[in-house]
Amino acid sequence: MVKLYLAIPCYNEEEVLPSTADILKKKYTELISNKKISRDSKIVFIDDGSKDKTWKIIKKLHKSDSVFSGIKLSCNRGHQNALLCGLMTLKDYADAVISIDADLQDDIEAFDKMLECFENGCDVVYGVRSKRDTDTFFKRFTAESFYKILNSMGAKVIFNHADFRLMSKRALEYLSEYKETNIYLRGLVPMIGLKSDVVEYERSERLAGESKYPLKKMLALAWEGITSLSIKPIRVVTAVGTIVFMLSILMLVYFLYRYFTGATVPGWASLAVSIWAIGGLQLLAIGIVGEYIGKIYLEVKQRPRYFVDEFLNDDKE
């Protein structure tokens, strides 16, 4: 039977953790009784430097039931690094790992289909939202536009897939070969290239508490994804710069023609607009190039992506 571990990143989730633990424990009991997973399977919470009682609750859960385990990061490193820490730590213990957020908006009933796909030889199974009826129009429009833009830039991401997925031990070993500091797992995992499948599900509301991904963080994650997976923004700037340069040559020819035909008219408005347009384009180009240079700077330093402060686990490899 499959030795299944759950990797659940947590940041200030004291309100939702008790309910999440109860629901997941019931699901694990069902899967074990149906002989779909082994009794050695674990539910692992990864505390991403929470400032509330999240880690105390995780320790209490672990003490009360061995099915629960915990990983504590030394400080807050962000959702992607916390999730990566869980995946890299658990790859040595599990046959397969499912990553899911602590709010359980992703449907845990999809575990069964994911396990079926895994048994049929899939190394990666993506949880994909079948619809976005619960989202506001703005969130639905921006999210779907982001996926389309990212794919148009050459980054292969799964449409309407976040970080709800199953990965086999082999897939996790392959993922461990990616050493970059700036990570975007939704784009890295498809790069592995192993056999994969998709399981559709409907996303529900949070059990409790507030979302840890407001608009500001969502935009930051989107930009991280674009700049981590594609250099097309720089190429777009290059293309726009070329077009502007060609237009400037045409304008020069036109102005010379006007000058020699004696039809020169002072054009303060057009001059001002041209200066502002070209100046704005230059600043935009410098900003985009600077963003990539900043990422190169971080990659060259090769700083650790996270530190595990404590690992609660009764399992022996």
C-alpha positions as CSV (number, residue, x, y, z in Angstrom):
1,M,0.0,0.0,0.0
2,V,1.0,3.6,-0.6
3,K,2.8,5.4,2.2
4,L,1.2,8.8,1.8
5,Y,2.3,12.0,3.5
6,L,0.5,15.3,3.4
7,A,2.6,18.5,3.3
8,I,0.5,21.4,4.7
9,P,2.2,24.9,4.9
10,C,0.9,27.0,7.8
11,Y,1.3,30.6,8.7
12,N,-0.7,32.0,11.6
13,E,-3.4,29.3,11.3
14,E,-4.3,28.8,14.9
15,E,-8.0,29.4,14.1
16,V,-8.3,26.7,11.5
17,L,-5.8,24.0,12.5
18,P,-8.0,22.1,15.0
19,S,-10.8,21.7,12.5
20,T,-8.4,20.9,9.7
21,A,-6.7,18.2,11.8
22,D,-10.1,16.6,12.7
23,I,-11.2,16.5,9.0
24,L,-7.9,15.2,7.7
25,K,-7.8,12.5,10.5
26,K,-11.2,11.2,9.5
27,K,-10.2,11.1,5.8
28,Y,-7.0,9.2,6.6
29,T,-8.9,6.8,8.7
30,E,-11.2,6.1,5.8
31,L,-8.3,5.7,3.3
32,I,-6.6,3.3,5.7
33,S,-9.7,1.2,6.3
34,N,-10.3,1.0,2.5
35,K,-6.6,-0.1,2.2
36,K,-5.7,2.8,-0.1
37,I,-2.8,4.0,2.0
38,S,-0.6,2.3,4.7
39,R,-1.0,2.8,8.4
40,D,2.4,4.5,8.4
41,S,1.0,7.5,6.4
42,K,1.4,10.9,8.0
43,I,-0.3,14.3,8.1
44,V,2.5,16.9,8.3
45,F,2.0,20.6,9.1
46,I,4.9,23.0,8.2
47,D,5.0,26.0,10.4
48,D,6.4,28.9,8.3
49,G,7.5,31.1,11.3
50,S,4.0,31.7,12.6
51,K,3.6,34.4,15.3
52,D,0.5,32.9,16.9
53,K,0.0,29.5,18.6
54,T,0.3,27.5,15.4
55,W,3.4,25.5,16.5
56,K,2.0,24.8,19.9
57,I,-1.1,23.3,18.3
58,I,1.0,21.2,16.0
59,K,3.1,19.9,18.9
60,K,-0.1,19.1,20.8
61,L,-1.6,17.2,17.8
62,H,1.6,15.2,17.4
63,K,1.7,14.3,21.1
64,S,-2.0,13.2,21.0
65,D,-1.8,11.2,17.8
66,S,1.2,9.8,15.9
67,V,-0.5,10.3,12.5
68,F,0.3,14.0,12.9
69,S,3.8,15.4,12.4
70,G,5.3,18.8,12.2
71,I,8.2,20.8,10.7
72,K,9.1,24.2,12.1
73,L,11.1,26.7,10.0
74,S,13.5,28.9,11.8
75,C,11.7,32.0,10.5
76,N,9.1,33.0,8.0
77,R,10.3,32.2,4.4
78,G,7.1,32.5,2.5
79,H,4.5,29.9,1.2
80,Q,6.6,28.6,-1.6
81,N,9.7,28.0,0.5
82,A,7.7,26.5,3.3
83,L,6.1,24.1,0.9
84,L,9.4,23.2,-0.8
85,C,10.9,22.5,2.7
86,G,8.0,20.1,3.4
87,L,8.4,18.3,0.0
88,M,12.2,18.0,0.3
89,T,12.0,16.8,3.9
90,L,9.3,14.2,3.3
91,K,10.7,12.8,0.1
92,D,12.9,10.5,2.1
93,Y,10.0,9.0,4.0
94,A,7.0,8.7,1.7
95,D,6.0,6.9,-1.5
96,A,4.0,10.0,-2.4
97,V,3.3,13.4,-1.0
98,I,0.1,15.5,-1.5
99,S,0.5,19.2,-0.9
100,I,-2.6,21.2,0.3
101,D,-3.2,24.4,2.1
102,A,-4.3,24.4,5.8
103,D,-7.6,26.1,5.1
104,L,-8.9,23.0,3.2
105,Q,-10.5,25.0,0.4
106,D,-9.1,22.3,-1.9
107,D,-11.3,19.2,-1.8
108,I,-9.8,16.4,0.2
109,E,-12.2,13.9,-1.5
110,A,-9.9,14.3,-4.6
111,F,-7.3,12.3,-2.7
112,D,-9.0,9.1,-3.9
113,K,-8.7,10.0,-7.6
114,M,-5.2,11.2,-7.1
115,L,-4.1,7.9,-5.5
116,E,-5.8,6.0,-8.4
117,C,-3.8,8.0,-10.9
118,F,-0.6,7.3,-8.9
119,E,-1.4,3.6,-8.8
120,N,-1.8,3.8,-12.6
121,G,1.8,5.1,-13.0
122,C,1.5,8.9,-12.8
123,D,4.3,10.6,-10.9
124,V,2.5,13.9,-10.7
125,V,-1.3,14.5,-10.3
126,Y,-2.5,18.1,-10.5
127,G,-5.6,19.2,-8.6
128,V,-7.4,21.6,-11.0
129,R,-10.4,23.7,-10.2
130,S,-13.4,22.8,-12.5
131,K,-14.9,26.2,-12.1
132,R,-14.5,29.5,-10.2
133,D,-18.1,30.4,-9.3
134,T,-17.1,31.2,-5.7
135,D,-14.6,33.9,-6.8
136,T,-15.4,37.5,-7.5
137,F,-15.4,38.7,-11.1
138,F,-12.2,40.6,-10.5
139,K,-10.3,37.6,-8.9
140,R,-11.6,35.2,-11.6
141,F,-10.6,37.6,-14.4
142,T,-7.1,38.3,-13.0
143,A,-6.4,34.7,-12.2
144,E,-7.4,33.3,-15.6
145,S,-5.6,36.2,-17.3
146,F,-2.4,35.4,-15.4
147,Y,-2.4,31.7,-16.4
148,K,-2.9,32.7,-20.1
149,I,-0.2,35.4,-20.0
150,L,2.3,33.0,-18.3
151,N,1.7,30.3,-20.9
152,S,2.0,32.9,-23.7
153,M,5.4,33.8,-22.3
154,G,6.6,30.2,-22.7
155,A,6.2,29.1,-19.0
156,K,4.3,25.8,-18.9
157,V,1.8,26.1,-16.1
158,I,-1.4,24.1,-15.5
159,F,-4.5,26.2,-16.0
160,N,-6.5,26.8,-12.8
161,H,-3.9,24.8,-10.8
162,A,-2.4,26.2,-7.6
163,D,-0.3,24.0,-5.2
164,F,-2.8,21.1,-4.7
165,R,-1.0,18.2,-6.2
166,L,0.4,14.7,-5.6
167,M,4.0,13.9,-6.3
168,S,5.8,10.6,-6.2
169,K,9.1,10.0,-4.6
170,R,10.7,9.9,-8.0
171,A,9.2,13.3,-8.9
172,L,10.4,14.8,-5.7
173,E,13.9,13.5,-6.3
174,Y,13.8,15.2,-9.7
175,L,12.5,18.4,-8.2
176,S,15.3,18.4,-5.7
177,E,17.7,18.9,-8.6
178,Y,16.4,22.5,-9.1
179,K,18.6,24.7,-7.0
180,E,17.4,28.2,-7.7
181,T,16.6,30.6,-4.9
182,N,13.6,32.2,-6.7
183,I,11.1,29.4,-6.9
184,Y,7.7,29.2,-8.4
185,L,6.5,25.5,-7.9
186,R,3.5,25.8,-10.2
187,G,6.0,26.4,-13.0
188,L,8.9,24.1,-11.8
189,V,6.9,20.9,-11.4
190,P,5.6,20.7,-15.0
191,M,9.3,21.1,-16.1
192,I,10.1,17.7,-14.6
193,G,8.4,16.0,-17.5
194,L,7.3,12.8,-15.8
195,K,3.9,11.1,-16.5
196,S,1.1,13.3,-15.1
197,D,-2.6,13.6,-14.9
198,V,-5.3,16.0,-13.8
199,V,-8.0,15.6,-11.2
200,E,-10.8,18.2,-11.2
201,Y,-12.5,19.5,-8.0
202,E,-14.6,22.3,-6.7
203,R,-13.0,24.8,-4.3
204,S,-14.9,25.7,-1.2
205,E,-14.7,28.5,1.4
206,R,-12.1,28.7,4.2
207,L,-13.0,26.7,7.3
208,A,-12.0,29.7,9.5
209,G,-9.8,32.7,9.6
210,E,-8.7,35.1,6.8
211,S,-6.9,34.3,3.6
212,K,-3.1,34.6,3.8
213,Y,-2.9,35.7,0.2
214,P,-4.4,39.2,-0.2
215,L,-4.2,41.1,-3.5
216,K,-0.7,42.5,-2.8
217,K,0.7,39.0,-2.2
218,M,-1.1,37.5,-5.2
219,L,0.4,40.2,-7.5
220,A,3.9,39.6,-6.0
221,L,3.5,35.8,-6.5
222,A,2.3,36.4,-10.1
223,W,5.3,38.6,-10.8
224,E,7.7,36.1,-9.2
225,G,6.2,33.4,-11.4
226,I,6.7,35.4,-14.6
227,T,10.2,36.6,-13.9
228,S,11.3,33.2,-12.5
229,L,10.2,31.2,-15.5
230,S,10.5,33.4,-18.5
231,I,12.8,36.1,-20.0
232,K,10.1,37.2,-22.4
233,P,9.5,40.5,-20.6
234,I,13.0,41.6,-21.5
235,R,12.4,40.5,-25.1
236,V,9.1,42.5,-25.1
237,V,11.0,45.6,-24.0
238,T,13.6,45.0,-26.7
239,A,10.8,44.7,-29.3
240,V,9.1,47.8,-28.1
241,G,12.4,49.7,-28.1
242,T,13.0,48.6,-31.7
243,I,9.6,49.8,-32.8
244,V,10.1,53.1,-31.1
245,F,13.5,53.5,-32.8
246,M,12.0,52.8,-36.2
247,L,9.2,55.2,-35.6
248,S,11.7,57.9,-34.6
249,I,13.5,57.4,-37.9
250,L,10.3,57.8,-39.8
251,M,9.5,60.9,-37.8
252,L,12.9,62.3,-38.5
253,V,12.3,61.8,-42.3
254,Y,8.9,63.5,-42.0
255,F,10.3,66.5,-40.0
256,L,13.1,67.0,-42.6
257,Y,10.6,66.9,-45.3
258,R,8.5,69.6,-43.5
259,Y,11.6,71.6,-42.9
260,F,12.8,71.7,-46.6
261,T,9.3,72.4,-47.9
262,G,9.0,75.4,-45.6
263,A,6.1,74.0,-43.6
264,T,7.8,73.8,-40.2
265,V,5.4,74.6,-37.3
266,P,6.4,74.6,-33.6
267,G,5.0,71.4,-32.0
268,W,5.4,71.8,-28.3
269,A,2.6,69.3,-27.5
270,S,4.1,66.5,-29.7
271,L,7.6,67.2,-28.3
272,A,6.4,67.0,-24.7
273,V,4.4,63.8,-25.4
274,S,7.4,62.2,-27.1
275,I,9.8,63.1,-24.2
276,W,7.4,61.6,-21.6
277,A,6.6,58.5,-23.7
278,I,10.3,57.7,-24.4
279,G,11.3,58.6,-20.8
280,G,8.6,56.3,-19.4
281,L,9.6,53.5,-21.7
282,Q,13.3,53.8,-20.6
283,L,12.3,53.7,-16.9
284,L,10.1,50.7,-17.5
285,A,12.9,48.9,-19.4
286,I,15.5,49.7,-16.6
287,G,13.0,48.4,-14.0
288,I,12.5,45.1,-15.8
289,V,16.2,44.6,-16.5
290,G,16.9,45.5,-12.8
291,E,14.4,42.9,-11.6
292,Y,16.3,40.2,-13.5
293,I,19.7,41.5,-12.3
294,G,18.4,41.4,-8.7
295,K,17.4,37.8,-9.2
296,I,20.8,37.0,-10.6
297,Y,22.3,38.7,-7.5
298,L,20.3,36.4,-5.2
299,E,21.1,33.3,-7.2
300,V,24.8,34.0,-7.2
301,K,24.9,34.4,-3.4
302,Q,23.4,30.8,-3.0
303,R,21.8,31.6,0.3
304,P,19.9,28.7,2.0
305,R,16.2,28.8,1.1
306,Y,15.1,27.7,4.6
307,F,16.3,26.2,7.9
308,V,14.4,23.4,9.7
309,D,14.4,24.4,13.4
310,E,12.5,21.3,14.5
311,F,11.0,18.1,13.0
312,L,8.4,16.1,14.9
313,N,8.3,12.7,13.4
314,D,8.2,9.2,14.9
315,D,8.8,7.5,11.6
316,K,12.1,6.0,10.8
317,E,13.3,6.0,7.2
